[in-house]
Amino acid sequence: MRLQWDFSELTIFANHLSDTHNLNTTLMTITQNIARVLHQYLLVQTPIITGNLRKMWSAGDNLR
């Protein structure tokens, strides 16, 4: 049995990241997405007594 691997999408992605601007933009997008997901998780996991603590959580102004 012989396995074959298709790296075409990975090659396209690597070529896309070869430009410094694309790398910075991609890393910023990934970082913002991670922050957004973690912020949502934090909000859900925060216990509600008065609701004030939940309202105080912030993920920053740069998240869209």
PDB file with one MODEL, atoms N, CA, C and O in Angstrom:
MODEL        1
ATOM      1  N   MET A   1       0.841  -1.173   0.000  1.00  0.00           N
ATOM      2  CA  MET A   1       0.000   0.000   0.000  1.00  0.00           C
ATOM      3  C   MET A   1       0.892   1.244   0.000  1.00  0.00           C
ATOM      4  O   MET A   1       1.796   1.363   0.827  1.00  0.00           O
ATOM      5  N   ARG A   2       0.644   2.133  -0.894  1.00  0.00           N
ATOM      6  CA  ARG A   2       1.457   3.336  -1.038  1.00  0.00           C
ATOM      7  C   ARG A   2       0.591   4.565  -0.760  1.00  0.00           C
ATOM      8  O   ARG A   2      -0.496   4.713  -1.319  1.00  0.00           O
ATOM      9  N   LEU A   3       1.083   5.431   0.100  1.00  0.00           N
ATOM     10  CA  LEU A   3       0.356   6.657   0.427  1.00  0.00           C
ATOM     11  C   LEU A   3       0.829   7.798  -0.455  1.00  0.00           C
ATOM     12  O   LEU A   3       2.014   7.914  -0.765  1.00  0.00           O
ATOM     13  N   GLN A   4      -0.097   8.622  -0.845  1.00  0.00           N
ATOM     14  CA  GLN A   4       0.248   9.807  -1.621  1.00  0.00           C
ATOM     15  C   GLN A   4      -0.226  11.034  -0.859  1.00  0.00           C
ATOM     16  O   GLN A   4      -1.314  11.041  -0.283  1.00  0.00           O
ATOM     17  N   TRP A   5       0.588  12.050  -0.864  1.00  0.00           N
ATOM     18  CA  TRP A   5       0.284  13.278  -0.138  1.00  0.00           C
ATOM     19  C   TRP A   5       0.129  14.423  -1.130  1.00  0.00           C
ATOM     20  O   TRP A   5       0.905  14.556  -2.076  1.00  0.00           O
ATOM     21  N   ASP A   6      -0.878  15.238  -0.897  1.00  0.00           N
ATOM     22  CA  ASP A   6      -1.112  16.402  -1.742  1.00  0.00           C
ATOM     23  C   ASP A   6      -0.765  17.655  -0.935  1.00  0.00           C
ATOM     24  O   ASP A   6      -1.494  18.033  -0.018  1.00  0.00           O
ATOM     25  N   PHE A   7       0.343  18.289  -1.282  1.00  0.00           N
ATOM     26  CA  PHE A   7       0.802  19.483  -0.589  1.00  0.00           C
ATOM     27  C   PHE A   7       0.535  20.752  -1.391  1.00  0.00           C
ATOM     28  O   PHE A   7       1.111  21.795  -1.085  1.00  0.00           O
ATOM     29  N   SER A   8      -0.305  20.693  -2.390  1.00  0.00           N
ATOM     30  CA  SER A   8      -0.509  21.840  -3.269  1.00  0.00           C
ATOM     31  C   SER A   8      -1.057  23.044  -2.509  1.00  0.00           C
ATOM     32  O   SER A   8      -0.603  24.166  -2.736  1.00  0.00           O
ATOM     33  N   GLU A   9      -2.022  22.839  -1.613  1.00  0.00           N
ATOM     34  CA  GLU A   9      -2.568  23.961  -0.856  1.00  0.00           C
ATOM     35  C   GLU A   9      -1.541  24.538   0.109  1.00  0.00           C
ATOM     36  O   GLU A   9      -1.492  25.750   0.317  1.00  0.00           O
ATOM     37  N   LEU A  10      -0.731  23.681   0.693  1.00  0.00           N
ATOM     38  CA  LEU A  10       0.320  24.147   1.592  1.00  0.00           C
ATOM     39  C   LEU A  10       1.362  24.960   0.826  1.00  0.00           C
ATOM     40  O   LEU A  10       1.866  25.958   1.342  1.00  0.00           O
ATOM     41  N   THR A  11       1.684  24.555  -0.377  1.00  0.00           N
ATOM     42  CA  THR A  11       2.624  25.284  -1.215  1.00  0.00           C
ATOM     43  C   THR A  11       2.065  26.659  -1.585  1.00  0.00           C
ATOM     44  O   THR A  11       2.789  27.654  -1.560  1.00  0.00           O
ATOM     45  N   ILE A  12       0.785  26.710  -1.924  1.00  0.00           N
ATOM     46  CA  ILE A  12       0.152  27.988  -2.244  1.00  0.00           C
ATOM     47  C   ILE A  12       0.173  28.904  -1.031  1.00  0.00           C
ATOM     48  O   ILE A  12       0.465  30.093  -1.155  1.00  0.00           O
ATOM     49  N   PHE A  13      -0.134  28.360   0.142  1.00  0.00           N
ATOM     50  CA  PHE A  13      -0.127  29.147   1.373  1.00  0.00           C
ATOM     51  C   PHE A  13       1.285  29.652   1.684  1.00  0.00           C
ATOM     52  O   PHE A  13       1.449  30.805   2.083  1.00  0.00           O
ATOM     53  N   ALA A  14       2.295  28.815   1.511  1.00  0.00           N
ATOM     54  CA  ALA A  14       3.691  29.221   1.755  1.00  0.00           C
ATOM     55  C   ALA A  14       4.098  30.342   0.809  1.00  0.00           C
ATOM     56  O   ALA A  14       4.782  31.281   1.216  1.00  0.00           O
ATOM     57  N   ASN A  15       3.689  30.251  -0.433  1.00  0.00           N
ATOM     58  CA  ASN A  15       4.000  31.314  -1.394  1.00  0.00           C
ATOM     59  C   ASN A  15       3.299  32.611  -1.003  1.00  0.00           C
ATOM     60  O   ASN A  15       3.859  33.696  -1.162  1.00  0.00           O
ATOM     61  N   HIS A  16       2.093  32.499  -0.501  1.00  0.00           N
ATOM     62  CA  HIS A  16       1.336  33.666  -0.060  1.00  0.00           C
ATOM     63  C   HIS A  16       2.042  34.349   1.112  1.00  0.00           C
ATOM     64  O   HIS A  16       2.062  35.577   1.193  1.00  0.00           O
ATOM     65  N   LEU A  17       2.617  33.562   2.016  1.00  0.00           N
ATOM     66  CA  LEU A  17       3.280  34.112   3.194  1.00  0.00           C
ATOM     67  C   LEU A  17       4.692  34.605   2.910  1.00  0.00           C
ATOM     68  O   LEU A  17       5.306  35.230   3.774  1.00  0.00           O
ATOM     69  N   SER A  18       5.211  34.343   1.737  1.00  0.00           N
ATOM     70  CA  SER A  18       6.580  34.753   1.447  1.00  0.00           C
ATOM     71  C   SER A  18       6.709  36.273   1.427  1.00  0.00           C
ATOM     72  O   SER A  18       7.791  36.802   1.680  1.00  0.00           O
ATOM     73  N   ASP A  19       5.636  36.972   1.135  1.00  0.00           N
ATOM     74  CA  ASP A  19       5.633  38.425   1.195  1.00  0.00           C
ATOM     75  C   ASP A  19       5.438  38.845   2.650  1.00  0.00           C
ATOM     76  O   ASP A  19       4.520  38.359   3.311  1.00  0.00           O
ATOM     77  N   THR A  20       6.289  39.741   3.161  1.00  0.00           N
ATOM     78  CA  THR A  20       6.243  40.148   4.566  1.00  0.00           C
ATOM     79  C   THR A  20       4.901  40.770   4.934  1.00  0.00           C
ATOM     80  O   THR A  20       4.376  40.516   6.018  1.00  0.00           O
ATOM     81  N   HIS A  21       4.348  41.574   4.048  1.00  0.00           N
ATOM     82  CA  HIS A  21       3.054  42.203   4.336  1.00  0.00           C
ATOM     83  C   HIS A  21       1.966  41.140   4.502  1.00  0.00           C
ATOM     84  O   HIS A  21       1.147  41.224   5.417  1.00  0.00           O
ATOM     85  N   ASN A  22       1.960  40.147   3.621  1.00  0.00           N
ATOM     86  CA  ASN A  22       0.979  39.065   3.734  1.00  0.00           C
ATOM     87  C   ASN A  22       1.165  38.291   5.031  1.00  0.00           C
ATOM     88  O   ASN A  22       0.187  37.903   5.670  1.00  0.00           O
ATOM     89  N   LEU A  23       2.401  38.068   5.421  1.00  0.00           N
ATOM     90  CA  LEU A  23       2.679  37.354   6.674  1.00  0.00           C
ATOM     91  C   LEU A  23       2.137  38.148   7.861  1.00  0.00           C
ATOM     92  O   LEU A  23       1.467  37.592   8.731  1.00  0.00           O
ATOM     93  N   ASN A  24       2.429  39.451   7.894  1.00  0.00           N
ATOM     94  CA  ASN A  24       1.950  40.283   9.007  1.00  0.00           C
ATOM     95  C   ASN A  24       0.425  40.319   9.044  1.00  0.00           C
ATOM     96  O   ASN A  24      -0.173  40.208  10.114  1.00  0.00           O
ATOM     97  N   THR A  25      -0.199  40.474   7.890  1.00  0.00           N
ATOM     98  CA  THR A  25      -1.657  40.516   7.827  1.00  0.00           C
ATOM     99  C   THR A  25      -2.262  39.201   8.272  1.00  0.00           C
ATOM    100  O   THR A  25      -3.234  39.185   9.028  1.00  0.00           O
ATOM    101  N   THR A  26      -1.696  38.098   7.810  1.00  0.00           N
ATOM    102  CA  THR A  26      -2.203  36.776   8.168  1.00  0.00           C
ATOM    103  C   THR A  26      -2.049  36.525   9.661  1.00  0.00           C
ATOM    104  O   THR A  26      -2.981  36.037  10.302  1.00  0.00           O
ATOM    105  N   LEU A  27      -0.888  36.851  10.226  1.00  0.00           N
ATOM    106  CA  LEU A  27      -0.672  36.650  11.659  1.00  0.00           C
ATOM    107  C   LEU A  27      -1.607  37.516  12.490  1.00  0.00           C
ATOM    108  O   LEU A  27      -2.103  37.070  13.525  1.00  0.00           O
ATOM    109  N   MET A  28      -1.856  38.742  12.057  1.00  0.00           N
ATOM    110  CA  MET A  28      -2.776  39.612  12.783  1.00  0.00           C
ATOM    111  C   MET A  28      -4.195  39.049  12.743  1.00  0.00           C
ATOM    112  O   MET A  28      -4.901  39.064  13.752  1.00  0.00           O
ATOM    113  N   THR A  29      -4.603  38.562  11.597  1.00  0.00           N
ATOM    114  CA  THR A  29      -5.941  37.975  11.462  1.00  0.00           C
ATOM    115  C   THR A  29      -6.090  36.746  12.356  1.00  0.00           C
ATOM    116  O   THR A  29      -7.099  36.591  13.043  1.00  0.00           O
ATOM    117  N   ILE A  30      -5.093  35.884  12.345  1.00  0.00           N
ATOM    118  CA  ILE A  30      -5.127  34.676  13.175  1.00  0.00           C
ATOM    119  C   ILE A  30      -5.185  35.053  14.658  1.00  0.00           C
ATOM    120  O   ILE A  30      -5.963  34.480  15.421  1.00  0.00           O
ATOM    121  N   THR A  31      -4.356  36.023  15.058  1.00  0.00           N
ATOM    122  CA  THR A  31      -4.323  36.464  16.449  1.00  0.00           C
ATOM    123  C   THR A  31      -5.662  37.054  16.882  1.00  0.00           C
ATOM    124  O   THR A  31      -6.136  36.779  17.984  1.00  0.00           O
ATOM    125  N   GLN A  32      -6.274  37.864  16.018  1.00  0.00           N
ATOM    126  CA  GLN A  32      -7.578  38.450  16.336  1.00  0.00           C
ATOM    127  C   GLN A  32      -8.656  37.379  16.452  1.00  0.00           C
ATOM    128  O   GLN A  32      -9.528  37.465  17.316  1.00  0.00           O
ATOM    129  N   ASN A  33      -8.601  36.376  15.586  1.00  0.00           N
ATOM    130  CA  ASN A  33      -9.580  35.292  15.661  1.00  0.00           C
ATOM    131  C   ASN A  33      -9.430  34.503  16.951  1.00  0.00           C
ATOM    132  O   ASN A  33     -10.428  34.146  17.577  1.00  0.00           O
ATOM    133  N   ILE A  34      -8.202  34.229  17.353  1.00  0.00           N
ATOM    134  CA  ILE A  34      -7.963  33.512  18.611  1.00  0.00           C
ATOM    135  C   ILE A  34      -8.473  34.339  19.785  1.00  0.00           C
ATOM    136  O   ILE A  34      -9.125  33.808  20.685  1.00  0.00           O
ATOM    137  N   ALA A  35      -8.178  35.644  19.779  1.00  0.00           N
ATOM    138  CA  ALA A  35      -8.639  36.522  20.860  1.00  0.00           C
ATOM    139  C   ALA A  35     -10.159  36.561  20.920  1.00  0.00           C
ATOM    140  O   ALA A  35     -10.738  36.564  22.006  1.00  0.00           O
ATOM    141  N   ARG A  36     -10.803  36.591  19.765  1.00  0.00           N
ATOM    142  CA  ARG A  36     -12.274  36.635  19.720  1.00  0.00           C
ATOM    143  C   ARG A  36     -12.866  35.357  20.320  1.00  0.00           C
ATOM    144  O   ARG A  36     -13.814  35.417  21.104  1.00  0.00           O
ATOM    145  N   VAL A  37     -12.308  34.208  19.953  1.00  0.00           N
ATOM    146  CA  VAL A  37     -12.804  32.926  20.466  1.00  0.00           C
ATOM    147  C   VAL A  37     -12.578  32.828  21.975  1.00  0.00           C
ATOM    148  O   VAL A  37     -13.471  32.411  22.713  1.00  0.00           O
ATOM    149  N   LEU A  38     -11.391  33.209  22.428  1.00  0.00           N
ATOM    150  CA  LEU A  38     -11.100  33.158  23.862  1.00  0.00           C
ATOM    151  C   LEU A  38     -11.975  34.122  24.648  1.00  0.00           C
ATOM    152  O   LEU A  38     -12.401  33.809  25.759  1.00  0.00           O
ATOM    153  N   HIS A  39     -12.244  35.280  24.083  1.00  0.00           N
ATOM    154  CA  HIS A  39     -13.108  36.255  24.744  1.00  0.00           C
ATOM    155  C   HIS A  39     -14.521  35.694  24.895  1.00  0.00           C
ATOM    156  O   HIS A  39     -15.129  35.820  25.958  1.00  0.00           O
ATOM    157  N   GLN A  40     -15.035  35.086  23.853  1.00  0.00           N
ATOM    158  CA  GLN A  40     -16.373  34.477  23.927  1.00  0.00           C
ATOM    159  C   GLN A  40     -16.404  33.370  24.974  1.00  0.00           C
ATOM    160  O   GLN A  40     -17.360  33.275  25.744  1.00  0.00           O
ATOM    161  N   TYR A  41     -15.373  32.535  25.012  1.00  0.00           N
ATOM    162  CA  TYR A  41     -15.297  31.450  25.990  1.00  0.00           C
ATOM    163  C   TYR A  41     -15.261  32.022  27.407  1.00  0.00           C
ATOM    164  O   TYR A  41     -15.929  31.516  28.307  1.00  0.00           O
ATOM    165  N   LEU A  42     -14.475  33.079  27.593  1.00  0.00           N
ATOM    166  CA  LEU A  42     -14.354  33.714  28.899  1.00  0.00           C
ATOM    167  C   LEU A  42     -15.696  34.274  29.355  1.00  0.00           C
ATOM    168  O   LEU A  42     -16.062  34.145  30.523  1.00  0.00           O
ATOM    169  N   LEU A  43     -16.425  34.892  28.436  1.00  0.00           N
ATOM    170  CA  LEU A  43     -17.727  35.438  28.791  1.00  0.00           C
ATOM    171  C   LEU A  43     -18.696  34.341  29.231  1.00  0.00           C
ATOM    172  O   LEU A  43     -19.443  34.509  30.195  1.00  0.00           O
ATOM    173  N   VAL A  44     -18.672  33.239  28.526  1.00  0.00           N
ATOM    174  CA  VAL A  44     -19.590  32.137  28.846  1.00  0.00           C
ATOM    175  C   VAL A  44     -19.226  31.501  30.190  1.00  0.00           C
ATOM    176  O   VAL A  44     -20.109  31.099  30.948  1.00  0.00           O
ATOM    177  N   GLN A  45     -17.923  31.410  30.484  1.00  0.00           N
ATOM    178  CA  GLN A  45     -17.472  30.736  31.698  1.00  0.00           C
ATOM    179  C   GLN A  45     -17.519  31.621  32.944  1.00  0.00           C
ATOM    180  O   GLN A  45     -17.389  31.112  34.057  1.00  0.00           O
ATOM    181  N   THR A  46     -17.700  32.924  32.783  1.00  0.00           N
ATOM    182  CA  THR A  46     -17.748  33.827  33.927  1.00  0.00           C
ATOM    183  C   THR A  46     -19.069  33.662  34.666  1.00  0.00           C
ATOM    184  O   THR A  46     -20.135  33.777  34.062  1.00  0.00           O
ATOM    185  N   PRO A  47     -19.007  33.391  35.974  1.00  0.00           N
ATOM    186  CA  PRO A  47     -20.256  33.248  36.729  1.00  0.00           C
ATOM    187  C   PRO A  47     -21.019  34.569  36.780  1.00  0.00           C
ATOM    188  O   PRO A  47     -20.428  35.648  36.817  1.00  0.00           O
ATOM    189  N   ILE A  48     -22.333  34.456  36.782  1.00  0.00           N
ATOM    190  CA  ILE A  48     -23.182  35.646  36.809  1.00  0.00           C
ATOM    191  C   ILE A  48     -23.773  35.791  38.203  1.00  0.00           C
ATOM    192  O   ILE A  48     -24.582  34.968  38.631  1.00  0.00           O
ATOM    193  N   ILE A  49     -23.372  36.826  38.900  1.00  0.00           N
ATOM    194  CA  ILE A  49     -24.011  37.179  40.165  1.00  0.00           C
ATOM    195  C   ILE A  49     -24.733  38.503  39.942  1.00  0.00           C
ATOM    196  O   ILE A  49     -25.955  38.599  40.056  1.00  0.00           O
ATOM    197  N   THR A  50     -23.940  39.513  39.624  1.00  0.00           N
ATOM    198  CA  THR A  50     -24.554  40.808  39.307  1.00  0.00           C
ATOM    199  C   THR A  50     -24.449  41.113  37.818  1.00  0.00           C
ATOM    200  O   THR A  50     -25.168  41.973  37.310  1.00  0.00           O
ATOM    201  N   GLY A  51     -23.558  40.416  37.115  1.00  0.00           N
ATOM    202  CA  GLY A  51     -23.333  40.673  35.691  1.00  0.00           C
ATOM    203  C   GLY A  51     -22.261  41.711  35.437  1.00  0.00           C
ATOM    204  O   GLY A  51     -21.868  41.924  34.291  1.00  0.00           O
ATOM    205  N   ASN A  52     -21.778  42.367  36.496  1.00  0.00           N
ATOM    206  CA  ASN A  52     -20.779  43.416  36.329  1.00  0.00           C
ATOM    207  C   ASN A  52     -19.446  42.872  35.820  1.00  0.00           C
ATOM    208  O   ASN A  52     -18.831  43.472  34.938  1.00  0.00           O
ATOM    209  N   LEU A  53     -18.994  41.747  36.364  1.00  0.00           N
ATOM    210  CA  LEU A  53     -17.717  41.186  35.928  1.00  0.00           C
ATOM    211  C   LEU A  53     -17.770  40.819  34.458  1.00  0.00           C
ATOM    212  O   LEU A  53     -16.825  41.096  33.719  1.00  0.00           O
ATOM    213  N   ARG A  54     -18.835  40.213  34.029  1.00  0.00           N
ATOM    214  CA  ARG A  54     -18.981  39.816  32.629  1.00  0.00           C
ATOM    215  C   ARG A  54     -18.935  41.038  31.710  1.00  0.00           C
ATOM    216  O   ARG A  54     -18.353  40.983  30.626  1.00  0.00           O
ATOM    217  N   LYS A  55     -19.541  42.125  32.142  1.00  0.00           N
ATOM    218  CA  LYS A  55     -19.546  43.348  31.335  1.00  0.00           C
ATOM    219  C   LYS A  55     -18.166  43.996  31.264  1.00  0.00           C
ATOM    220  O   LYS A  55     -17.883  44.743  30.327  1.00  0.00           O
ATOM    221  N   MET A  56     -17.310  43.720  32.238  1.00  0.00           N
ATOM    222  CA  MET A  56     -15.992  44.356  32.303  1.00  0.00           C
ATOM    223  C   MET A  56     -14.959  43.697  31.392  1.00  0.00           C
ATOM    224  O   MET A  56     -13.950  44.321  31.065  1.00  0.00           O
ATOM    225  N   TRP A  57     -15.187  42.452  30.976  1.00  0.00           N
ATOM    226  CA  TRP A  57     -14.222  41.770  30.110  1.00  0.00           C
ATOM    227  C   TRP A  57     -14.126  42.491  28.788  1.00  0.00           C
ATOM    228  O   TRP A  57     -15.133  42.941  28.243  1.00  0.00           O
ATOM    229  N   SER A  58     -12.916  42.602  28.270  1.00  0.00           N
ATOM    230  CA  SER A  58     -12.687  43.268  26.998  1.00  0.00           C
ATOM    231  C   SER A  58     -11.621  42.519  26.217  1.00  0.00           C
ATOM    232  O   SER A  58     -10.645  42.038  26.793  1.00  0.00           O
ATOM    233  N   ALA A  59     -11.804  42.422  24.916  1.00  0.00           N
ATOM    234  CA  ALA A  59     -10.806  41.785  24.058  1.00  0.00           C
ATOM    235  C   ALA A  59     -10.020  42.827  23.279  1.00  0.00           C
ATOM    236  O   ALA A  59      -9.228  42.470  22.407  1.00  0.00           O
ATOM    237  N   GLY A  60     -10.214  44.076  23.566  1.00  0.00           N
ATOM    238  CA  GLY A  60      -9.478  45.137  22.886  1.00  0.00           C
ATOM    239  C   GLY A  60     -10.303  45.795  21.804  1.00  0.00           C
ATOM    240  O   GLY A  60     -11.345  45.288  21.388  1.00  0.00           O
ATOM    241  N   ASP A  61      -9.814  46.932  21.363  1.00  0.00           N
ATOM    242  CA  ASP A  61     -10.528  47.707  20.371  1.00  0.00           C
ATOM    243  C   ASP A  61     -10.247  47.264  18.936  1.00  0.00           C
ATOM    244  O   ASP A  61     -10.971  47.654  18.020  1.00  0.00           O
ATOM    245  N   ASN A  62      -9.211  46.458  18.731  1.00  0.00           N
ATOM    246  CA  ASN A  62      -8.826  46.083  17.364  1.00  0.00           C
ATOM    247  C   ASN A  62      -9.616  44.928  16.807  1.00  0.00           C
ATOM    248  O   ASN A  62      -9.456  44.594  15.633  1.00  0.00           O
ATOM    249  N   LEU A  63     -10.461  44.305  17.599  1.00  0.00           N
ATOM    250  CA  LEU A  63     -11.240  43.171  17.098  1.00  0.00           C
ATOM    251  C   LEU A  63     -12.441  43.691  16.325  1.00  0.00           C
ATOM    252  O   LEU A  63     -13.152  44.588  16.778  1.00  0.00           O
ATOM    253  N   ARG A  64     -12.648  43.123  15.179  1.00  0.00           N
ATOM    254  CA  ARG A  64     -13.774  43.542  14.340  1.00  0.00           C
ATOM    255  C   ARG A  64     -14.791  42.443  14.273  1.00  0.00           C
ATOM    256  O   ARG A  64     -15.821  42.594  13.614  1.00  0.00           O
TER     257      ARG A  64
ENDMDL
END
